[in-house]
Amino acid sequence: MKTKIELTATARRKAEAAGLLARLERLSLGEGTAKGDFVELVGDGESATFIIRARRFVVSGDGNAELILELDHPPRPASR
């Protein structure tokens, strides 16, 4: 199944500041990725840790499904 990353506003700002936005946009995580998991990207000069804040499935009219993972920064406990 295809996965797609979405970023909260604060995660986007952090990714841009750390020079990691392009890597995050290309990132493909597996279906086993769960809400509350941490995603750490190490850059040339700076690393950044994000948290999976939410996950949802989007099913198109032809039945193809895509898993959308929303990343947030700074990492803080996900609400249940």
C-alpha positions as CSV (number, residue, x, y, z in Angstrom):
1,M,0.0,0.0,0.0
2,K,1.2,3.5,-0.8
3,T,1.9,5.8,2.1
4,K,2.0,9.6,2.1
5,I,3.4,12.0,4.7
6,E,1.5,15.1,5.8
7,L,3.0,17.7,8.2
8,T,1.5,19.9,10.8
9,A,2.5,23.6,10.5
10,T,5.1,23.2,13.3
11,A,6.5,20.1,11.7
12,R,6.8,21.8,8.4
13,R,8.6,24.8,9.9
14,K,11.1,22.5,11.7
15,A,11.7,20.4,8.5
16,E,12.3,23.6,6.5
17,A,14.7,25.0,9.1
18,A,16.6,21.8,9.3
19,G,16.8,21.3,5.6
20,L,14.8,18.1,5.8
21,L,11.6,19.0,4.0
22,A,12.4,17.3,0.7
23,R,13.4,14.0,2.5
24,L,10.2,14.0,4.5
25,E,8.1,14.5,1.3
26,R,9.8,11.5,-0.3
27,L,9.6,9.4,2.8
28,S,7.6,6.1,2.6
29,L,6.9,4.4,5.8
30,G,5.3,1.0,6.1
31,E,1.8,0.0,7.1
32,G,3.0,-1.0,10.5
33,T,3.8,2.6,11.4
34,A,1.6,3.5,14.4
35,K,0.3,6.6,16.0
36,G,2.8,7.7,18.6
37,D,5.8,6.3,16.7
38,F,8.9,8.6,16.4
39,V,10.5,9.3,13.1
40,E,14.0,10.7,13.4
41,L,15.8,12.1,10.3
42,V,19.5,12.9,10.5
43,G,20.6,15.7,8.2
44,D,24.0,17.1,7.3
45,G,23.9,19.6,10.0
46,E,20.9,19.0,12.1
47,S,18.6,16.1,13.0
48,A,14.9,16.3,13.8
49,T,12.5,14.0,15.6
50,F,8.9,13.9,14.6
51,I,5.9,11.9,16.0
52,I,3.2,10.2,14.1
53,R,0.2,12.2,15.3
54,A,-2.5,10.6,13.2
55,R,-3.0,8.0,10.5
56,R,-5.9,7.6,8.1
57,F,-6.8,5.6,5.0
58,V,-8.0,7.3,1.9
59,V,-9.8,5.0,-0.5
60,S,-10.4,6.3,-4.1
61,G,-13.4,5.4,-6.3
62,D,-11.4,2.6,-8.0
63,G,-10.8,1.0,-4.6
64,N,-7.1,1.9,-4.3
65,A,-6.2,2.8,-0.7
66,E,-3.5,5.1,0.5
67,L,-2.3,5.4,4.1
68,I,-1.8,9.1,5.2
69,L,0.6,9.6,8.1
70,E,0.5,13.0,9.8
71,L,3.8,14.0,11.4
72,D,4.1,16.6,14.2
73,H,7.0,18.4,15.9
74,P,8.0,18.7,18.6
75,P,7.2,15.1,19.5
76,R,4.7,14.9,22.3
77,P,2.4,12.1,23.4
78,A,-0.3,11.3,20.9
79,S,-3.9,11.7,22.2
80,R,-5.9,8.5,22.2
